[in-house]
């Protein structure tokens, strides 16, 4: 089992495997978490949570879209 992370990081690097992106992420502690919100990445592969202001940055290739 992986170790849970505190909800105190202000920038988190994510990979395509983390999509769809929701904050708080599954490996974060739940006792002090805000309601789950799904985030959409901008054109730079970044998103900011409106609850906790954590910034997420996609590292690596963006996933392909649907036709």
Buried (B, 14 or more C-beta within 10 A) or exposed (E): EEEEEEBEEEEBEBEEEBBEBEBBBEEBEEEEBEEEEEBEBEEEBBBBBEEBEBEBEBEEEEEEEEE
